Each structure stands twice: as C-alpha cells, then as structure tokens.
Amino acid sequence: MKLAFLPPVMLAGFAAACTQPTNDAPASAASTPRECFRAAEVNGYHPRTPTSVDVQVGASRYYRLELQGTCPNVDWSNRVALKTLGGSSWICQGNDAEIIVPNAGMPDRCLVESVRRLSDEEVKALKLHP
C-alpha cells in the first residue's frame, strides 16, 4: 500500500519520499498504459465536489476520482493523501485507492468508487492545464 500527501494544484518531489518503485503493473496497465496510473506519478489534486476530485498525473494527464459517498472536507482541505489498496501501486478502477483527508480527530477515509481519465477537451474546459 502506498501513501502520498497531495496539496492542491502541485506537490513536487513527494513521490520519492512516500512511495517505493515497483514493477507490479497489472495486466490492464500494460495493455492501456494511459488509463492506469501509479500513485507515485500523481503531483497534484483539484477538489471538485464533496464526492469527486481530479488528480494530475505527470505533466498533462488528469483523472477524475469519484468517491463512494460524501467525503467531508475534501473540497476545501489544503492537502489530502492518496493511498492505494490491495498491495499494488497502480490505480486503474474504483476500489484501487482511497483519499484520506486530515481532520482534527481521526482522518476521514473515502473510498474511490470510479476512476476516469479526463479528455483533453474536459481539461481545457476546467482550465487545469494551459
């Protein structure tokens, strides 16, 4: 399981500190390399609603993570953690990861229900990338 803290918009260099390189790519990642991503490749997040966030992967790929139910404070938190589940560092679909939002007491853990890569048109419309 990999854990990475992400500030909104950008976090440079977190991958080396929070994850270890692995060669545990799922078969689906090999056949569609751009549809799956490694948690270590995420370098920022953009909260959308209490039930979804967009994550930036590399320089120009963005994915929408729909969460299972409402995730308290995810839409205004200064940082969140993205934790992979099931022993792999790859995120390809729902249930592969969870978002962890710091809280005054126990952190809120929010299961990722679905993962979808945003099209170039969607990214331009959101003004996430020039």
Backbone torsions as a table, in degrees:
resi	resn	phi	psi	omega
1	MET	NA	132.9	-178.9
2	LYS	-111.9	145.9	-177.8
3	LEU	-132.5	128.8	179.3
4	ALA	-138.2	130.3	176.8
5	PHE	-88.9	134.5	-175.7
6	LEU	-125.4	122.0	171.5
7	PRO	-81.7	161.4	176.7
8	PRO	-61.5	143.7	174.9
9	VAL	76.2	-56.5	-172.8
10	MET	-155.6	141.4	170.6
11	LEU	-145.2	106.5	-178.0
12	ALA	-86.0	134.4	171.9
13	GLY	79.5	8.3	-178.5
14	PHE	-71.5	-27.5	-172.5
15	ALA	-60.3	-44.4	-177.8
16	ALA	-66.0	-33.0	-177.7
17	ALA	-80.1	-26.5	-170.4
18	CYS	-110.8	-14.1	-177.7
19	THR	-136.8	162.5	176.1
20	GLN	-113.6	141.1	178.4
21	PRO	-64.9	140.6	178.3
22	THR	-138.6	162.7	174.6
23	ASN	-115.1	40.4	-176.1
24	ASP	-97.9	35.0	-178.5
25	ALA	-62.0	130.8	177.2
26	PRO	-69.9	159.2	179.6
27	ALA	-56.1	-36.8	-179.6
28	SER	-66.4	-29.8	178.5
29	ALA	-68.8	-34.6	-179.7
30	ALA	-70.3	-36.8	-177.4
31	SER	-81.5	-27.7	177.9
32	THR	-135.3	75.1	-171.0
33	PRO	-61.9	-24.2	-178.1
34	ARG	-89.6	-8.5	-179.7
35	GLU	-91.5	-20.3	174.0
36	CYS	-109.6	157.4	175.3
37	PHE	-147.0	155.7	177.1
38	ARG	-88.4	143.5	178.4
39	ALA	-56.6	-34.1	-179.2
40	ALA	-66.2	-18.6	-179.4
41	GLU	-84.6	-11.4	-178.2
42	VAL	-75.4	129.0	-179.6
43	ASN	-126.5	14.3	174.9
44	GLY	177.5	163.8	176.0
45	TYR	-142.2	154.7	-178.8
46	HIS	-131.3	107.0	179.6
47	PRO	-65.6	139.5	179.1
48	ARG	-107.9	-60.0	-177.6
49	THR	-143.9	176.7	174.9
50	PRO	-66.6	-6.6	179.9
51	THR	-119.6	6.8	179.0
52	SER	-157.6	149.3	174.2
53	VAL	-138.1	153.9	172.1
54	ASP	-107.0	138.1	176.6
55	VAL	-117.1	143.4	176.0
56	GLN	-95.2	131.3	-179.7
57	VAL	-121.2	119.6	-175.5
58	GLY	66.0	-151.4	-175.7
59	ALA	-81.7	-30.5	-170.1
60	SER	-145.3	11.0	176.9
61	ARG	-100.8	138.1	179.4
62	TYR	-130.6	141.5	179.5
63	TYR	-127.6	141.7	173.9
64	ARG	-96.7	125.0	175.9
65	LEU	-106.5	112.8	175.3
66	GLU	-89.2	133.5	-175.5
67	LEU	-100.1	154.1	179.1
68	GLN	-80.0	100.7	-177.7
69	GLY	79.3	-173.8	-179.5
70	THR	-78.0	137.5	177.3
71	CYS	-112.4	103.6	-175.6
72	PRO	-54.5	133.6	173.6
73	ASN	70.8	-0.3	-178.4
74	VAL	-65.8	-26.8	-176.9
75	ASP	-84.7	-0.7	175.4
76	TRP	-140.1	0.6	179.6
77	SER	-66.0	143.1	178.1
78	ASN	-74.1	-20.1	176.4
79	ARG	-156.4	152.5	174.8
80	VAL	-137.7	168.5	173.1
81	ALA	-114.8	143.5	173.7
82	LEU	-112.6	116.0	-175.8
83	LYS	-116.9	126.5	176.4
84	THR	-78.8	154.0	-179.3
85	LEU	-120.8	156.6	173.9
86	GLY	83.9	9.2	174.9
87	GLY	88.2	-4.6	179.1
88	SER	-104.1	154.5	175.2
89	SER	-93.8	1.0	-178.5
90	TRP	-92.3	143.2	174.8
91	ILE	-121.2	116.1	-176.7
92	CYS	-124.7	-27.3	-173.3
93	GLN	-155.2	177.0	176.1
94	GLY	-58.5	155.9	-178.7
95	ASN	70.8	3.8	175.2
96	ASP	-86.8	-14.3	-174.5
97	ALA	-156.0	168.0	172.2
98	GLU	-138.9	152.6	174.1
99	ILE	-98.6	134.1	177.3
100	ILE	-116.7	121.7	-178.1
101	VAL	-108.9	121.6	178.2
102	PRO	-58.9	146.0	-179.9
103	ASN	-142.1	164.1	-179.0
104	ALA	-59.5	-37.2	178.0
105	GLY	-101.4	-113.0	177.3
106	MET	-81.5	141.4	177.9
107	PRO	-67.6	150.1	175.3
108	ASP	-83.4	130.1	177.5
109	ARG	-109.7	124.6	-174.8
110	CYS	-126.2	115.1	-178.3
111	LEU	-68.8	135.3	174.3
112	VAL	-78.1	121.8	-177.2
113	GLU	-90.3	-34.1	178.0
114	SER	-151.7	155.0	-179.3
115	VAL	-130.0	130.6	179.2
116	ARG	-144.0	129.8	176.0
117	ARG	-73.4	134.1	177.7
118	LEU	-79.9	141.3	177.1
119	SER	-72.7	162.6	177.4
120	ASP	-57.8	-37.4	179.1
121	GLU	-65.7	-41.6	178.0
122	GLU	-63.6	-41.4	179.6
123	VAL	-63.5	-44.1	178.6
124	LYS	-62.3	-40.8	-179.7
125	ALA	-64.7	-33.3	179.6
126	LEU	-82.1	-11.0	-178.8
127	LYS	57.8	41.4	178.0
128	LEU	-87.3	-27.8	-175.2
129	HIS	-139.8	132.7	-179.5
130	PRO	-63.3	NA	NA
